[in-house]
Amino acid sequence: MQQIIYTNNVQDALERLLASMRPASVHIVTDANVATVTRHLLPDIPRIIIPSGDTSKTLATAADVWQALVDSGATRRSLVINIGGGVVTDLGAFCAATFKRGIPFINVPTTLLGAVDAAVGGKAGVNFHSLKNEIGVFRQAEAVVISTCFFSTLPDRELLSGYAEMIKHGLLDSPQLFADTLAIHPSGLSDLLPLLRRSIEVKQAIVQTDPTEQGIRRALNLGHTAGHAFETHAMLAGRPVPHGYAVAWGLVVSLVLSRMLLGLGSDTLQLLSHRVRDLYGAPSISCDDYPGLLSLMSHDKKNDTPSHINFTLLESLGHPVTGHIVDHDSLCAALDIFRDLMGV
């Protein structure tokens, strides 16, 4: 099981890990923004710095990281430490997992989204031709070091992005966790942080049962089929949105479909849609955008064929249904209802 370390002293945690692992060399991957605020962590270890933002999560950037590892003499006994948000932990883990057929790595997420999602669970990858996470591998980090000290500097927009994944975990787990998650506001760190461990434990339990997504782990895709389409659509239109915002909208679409196709209670849909509309607003879409959105969903890596769009849905809170094929007519109807709920 992946080791998760919760601490207020990241430097000490990393030093202890290095002492126990005794790597031949250590290489830190981070981005331009995070590098300036985490220079105090292992200051004697050189940084491989990538550009900030999702547009750098590409094979070209991965090639730059691989080249930097080659130039610095990294071997199969070396260690990579990824310090940053989801882009850094996804790309850095992918580079480590593929360099010399795989070298160990540690993730240190510096955003709430990274802590609750990208850094935990053993998925690593990059985007490809505007398709989210199209190229990737399953590979667990040796450890994930989670510290709330980074989150106090995050703008509300970043906290909201991570909060969407926590809502997803609440939907997957139980009525109680869903209610507890909706009861807080993500900008209130004193209320938010106690739920973080519970949220991560939901994901850990699922991943431990199905590490390579052959079955129940597909439940973690709740909200992501439509969410990735919203995210890519916004990026292609020159109006990029944070990943968590797109996931929040995708969750509403998934629950609309769950209501239509599986009889999910309308109270759950109403609670979620009101919360999402209040916190995240709505995407700028019209019915004219449906063909493009469906095309993006048809390329989702979870589909068996492009003509079968695969969704994770909910029968009820805590009871996901994976691998549900949704036809185009039902999906267009769900997008109509989604726009009504979001006030578009």
C-alpha positions in Angstrom: 0.0 0.0 0.0 1.3 3.5 -0.9 2.8 5.2 2.1 1.1 8.5 2.9 2.9 10.7 5.4 0.9 13.6 7.0 3.3 16.1 8.5 3.9 19.8 9.3 7.7 19.2 8.8 8.3 18.3 5.1 12.0 18.7 5.4 12.3 16.2 8.2 10.0 13.7 6.4 12.1 13.8 3.3 15.3 13.5 5.1 14.0 10.4 6.9 12.9 8.9 3.6 16.2 9.5 2.0 18.1 8.0 4.9 15.9 4.8 4.7 16.1 4.6 0.9 19.7 5.5 0.4 19.4 6.4 -3.4 22.5 6.7 -5.6 21.4 10.3 -6.5 18.3 12.5 -5.9 16.6 14.7 -8.5 13.8 17.2 -7.8 11.2 18.0 -10.4 9.2 21.1 -9.8 7.7 24.0 -11.7 8.8 27.7 -12.1 6.2 28.9 -9.5 6.7 26.3 -6.9 10.5 26.4 -7.1 10.6 29.9 -5.6 8.5 29.0 -2.5 10.0 25.6 -1.8 13.7 26.4 -2.2 14.2 25.7 1.5 13.4 22.0 1.0 16.5 19.9 0.4 18.3 23.1 -0.8 21.5 21.3 -1.8 19.7 19.1 -4.4 19.4 20.7 -7.9 16.0 21.3 -9.4 14.7 20.2 -12.8 12.3 23.1 -13.4 9.4 22.8 -15.9 7.1 25.6 -17.0 4.0 26.1 -14.9 0.5 25.2 -16.1 -1.3 22.3 -17.8 0.1 23.3 -21.2 3.5 22.0 -20.1 2.1 18.5 -19.4 3.3 17.1 -22.7 5.7 14.6 -24.1 8.0 17.5 -25.1 8.3 18.5 -21.5 8.8 14.9 -20.5 11.6 14.7 -23.0 13.3 17.7 -21.3 13.0 16.0 -17.9 14.5 12.7 -19.3 17.3 14.7 -20.9 18.0 16.5 -17.6 18.1 13.1 -15.8 20.5 11.7 -18.4 22.7 14.9 -18.2 22.9 14.6 -14.4 23.9 11.0 -14.5 20.8 9.4 -13.0 20.8 5.6 -12.8 18.2 3.0 -11.9 19.2 3.5 -8.3 18.4 7.2 -8.4 15.3 8.8 -6.9 13.0 11.5 -8.2 11.1 13.8 -5.8 8.2 15.7 -7.4 7.3 18.9 -5.6 4.3 20.8 -7.0 0.7 20.6 -8.0 -1.0 17.9 -10.2 0.9 18.8 -13.3 4.2 18.3 -11.6 3.3 15.1 -9.8 1.6 13.6 -12.9 4.5 14.4 -15.3 7.3 13.9 -12.8 5.9 10.5 -11.9 5.5 9.6 -15.5 9.1 10.5 -16.3 10.4 8.5 -13.3 8.2 5.5 -14.1 9.6 5.3 -17.7 13.2 6.4 -17.3 15.4 3.3 -17.5 12.2 1.3 -17.3 11.4 2.9 -14.0 13.1 4.5 -11.0 11.5 5.2 -7.6 9.9 8.6 -6.9 8.3 10.5 -4.1 5.4 13.0 -4.5 5.1 16.2 -2.4 1.8 17.8 -3.5 1.6 21.6 -2.9 -2.0 22.0 -3.8 -5.2 20.6 -2.4 -6.1 19.1 -5.8 -2.7 17.4 -6.0 -3.0 16.0 -2.5 -6.5 14.6 -2.9 -6.1 13.5 -6.5 -3.0 13.5 -8.7 -0.3 12.7 -6.1 -2.1 9.7 -4.7 -3.2 6.5 -6.4 -0.4 5.5 -8.7 -1.5 7.0 -12.0 1.0 9.1 -14.0 0.8 10.6 -17.4 0.8 13.5 -19.9 -1.7 15.0 -22.3 -1.5 14.3 -26.0 -2.9 16.4 -28.8 -5.4 18.1 -26.4 -6.5 14.8 -25.0 -6.3 14.6 -21.2 -3.8 12.1 -19.7 -3.8 10.1 -23.0 -0.3 8.8 -22.5 0.5 7.3 -19.1 1.3 4.4 -16.8 0.3 2.9 -13.5 3.1 3.3 -11.0 2.9 3.9 -7.3 5.1 6.5 -5.6 7.4 5.2 -2.8 5.7 7.7 -0.6 3.5 10.8 -0.7 4.3 13.6 1.8 1.2 15.7 2.5 1.5 18.9 4.4 -1.2 21.5 4.9 1.5 24.2 5.3 1.3 24.8 1.5 -2.4 25.3 1.3 -2.7 28.5 3.3 -1.1 30.4 0.4 -3.5 29.0 -2.2 -6.1 31.3 -3.8 -9.8 30.2 -3.4 -9.8 29.1 -7.0 -7.1 26.5 -6.3 -8.9 25.3 -3.1 -12.2 25.0 -5.0 -10.4 22.9 -7.6 -9.3 20.3 -5.0 -12.7 20.5 -3.2 -14.4 19.2 -6.3 -12.5 15.9 -6.0 -13.4 15.8 -2.3 -17.1 16.1 -3.3 -16.6 13.2 -5.7 -15.1 11.0 -2.9 -18.1 11.9 -0.7 -20.5 10.8 -3.4 -18.6 7.5 -3.9 -18.3 6.8 -0.1 -21.5 7.4 1.8 -24.3 9.8 2.6 -22.4 11.0 5.7 -19.2 11.9 4.0 -21.2 13.6 1.2 -23.1 15.7 3.7 -20.0 16.5 5.7 -18.2 17.7 2.6 -21.1 19.9 1.4 -21.4 21.3 4.9 -18.0 23.2 4.7 -16.7 26.0 2.5 -13.4 25.2 0.9 -11.9 28.6 1.9 -12.3 27.7 5.6 -9.1 25.6 6.0 -9.8 24.8 9.6 -13.0 23.0 8.5 -11.6 21.7 5.2 -8.4 20.0 6.4 -9.9 17.4 8.8 -11.9 16.0 5.9 -8.8 15.7 3.7 -7.5 12.5 5.3 -11.0 11.0 5.1 -11.2 11.9 1.4 -7.7 10.4 0.6 -8.6 7.3 2.5 -11.6 6.8 0.2 -9.3 6.9 -2.8 -6.7 4.7 -1.1 -9.2 2.0 -0.3 -10.4 1.8 -3.9 -6.9 1.9 -5.4 -5.7 -0.8 -3.1 -8.5 -3.1 -4.2 -8.0 -2.4 -7.9 -4.6 -0.7 -8.6 -4.7 -1.0 -12.4 -8.3 0.0 -13.0 -9.7 -3.3 -14.1 -12.9 -2.9 -12.0 -14.0 -0.8 -9.1 -11.2 1.8 -9.5 -13.2 3.0 -12.5 -15.5 4.5 -9.9 -12.9 7.2 -9.4 -13.7 8.4 -12.9 -17.1 9.8 -11.7 -17.5 13.2 -13.2 -14.4 12.9 -15.4 -15.9 11.8 -18.7 -17.8 15.0 -19.1 -15.4 16.9 -17.0 -12.4 16.3 -19.2 -14.5 17.3 -22.2 -15.5 20.6 -20.5 -11.9 21.2 -19.6 -10.5 20.5 -23.1 -13.4 22.4 -24.8 -12.6 25.5 -22.7 -8.9 25.2 -23.4 -9.5 24.9 -27.2 -11.8 28.0 -27.0 -9.0 30.0 -25.3 -10.9 30.1 -22.0 -9.1 27.6 -19.8 -10.7 26.5 -16.6 -9.1 24.7 -13.6 -9.4 20.9 -13.6 -11.6 20.8 -10.5 -14.1 23.3 -12.0 -14.6 21.0 -15.0 -14.9 17.9 -12.7 -17.5 19.7 -10.6 -19.6 20.3 -13.8 -18.9 16.8 -14.9 -20.2 15.5 -11.6 -23.5 17.2 -12.2 -23.8 15.7 -15.7 -23.1 12.3 -14.2 -25.8 12.7 -11.6 -28.2 13.9 -14.2 -27.6 10.7 -16.1 -27.8 8.7 -12.9 -31.2 10.2 -12.3 -32.3 9.5 -15.9 -31.0 6.0 -16.2 -30.6 4.5 -12.7 -33.2 6.3 -10.7 -30.8 8.2 -8.4 -32.8 10.3 -5.9 -33.6 13.8 -7.1 -32.6 15.3 -3.7 -29.0 14.2 -4.2 -28.9 15.8 -7.7 -30.5 19.0 -6.4 -28.1 19.3 -3.5 -25.1 18.8 -5.8 -26.2 21.1 -8.6 -27.0 24.0 -6.3 -23.6 23.7 -4.6 -21.8 23.5 -7.8 -23.6 26.4 -9.4 -23.0 28.5 -6.3 -19.3 27.7 -6.1 -18.2 27.1 -9.7 -20.6 29.0 -11.8 -21.3 27.3 -15.2 -19.3 26.5 -18.4 -19.9 28.7 -21.4 -21.6 26.2 -23.6 -24.7 26.1 -25.9 -26.4 23.3 -27.8 -24.1 24.2 -30.7 -21.2 22.9 -28.6 -22.7 19.4 -28.1 -21.1 17.7 -31.2 -17.6 18.9 -30.1 -18.2 17.8 -26.5 -19.5 14.4 -27.6 -16.5 14.0 -29.9 -14.1 14.8 -27.0 -16.0 12.3 -24.8 -15.8 9.6 -27.5 -12.0 9.8 -27.3 -11.9 9.3 -23.5 -9.4 6.5 -22.7 -12.0 4.6 -20.7 -14.1 3.8 -23.8 -13.9 0.4 -25.3 -14.7 1.9 -28.7 -15.2 5.6 -29.8 -18.9 4.9 -30.4 -19.5 3.8 -26.8 -19.1 6.6 -24.3 -18.4 5.1 -21.0 -19.6 6.7 -17.7 -19.4 6.0 -14.0 -22.8 6.7 -12.5 -24.5 6.3 -9.1 -27.4 4.2 -8.1 -27.4 5.9 -4.7 -24.8 7.6 -2.5 -22.0 5.2 -1.9 -23.1 2.8 -4.7 -21.3 3.6 -8.0 -21.9 1.7 -11.3 -18.9 1.6 -13.6 -18.8 1.0 -17.3 -22.3 2.3 -18.1 -22.6 3.0 -21.8 -24.6 6.2 -22.6 -26.0 6.8 -26.1 -25.7 10.2 -27.7 -29.4 11.1 -27.4 -29.4 10.5 -23.7 -26.2 12.5 -23.3 -27.6 15.4 -25.3 -30.7 15.3 -23.1 -28.5 15.3 -20.0 -26.6 18.3 -21.2 -29.9 20.1 -21.7 -30.9 19.4 -18.1 -27.4 20.3 -16.9 -27.6 23.7 -18.6 -31.0 24.3 -17.0 -29.7 23.4 -13.6 -26.6 25.6 -14.0 -28.7 28.5 -15.3 -26.9 28.6 -18.7 
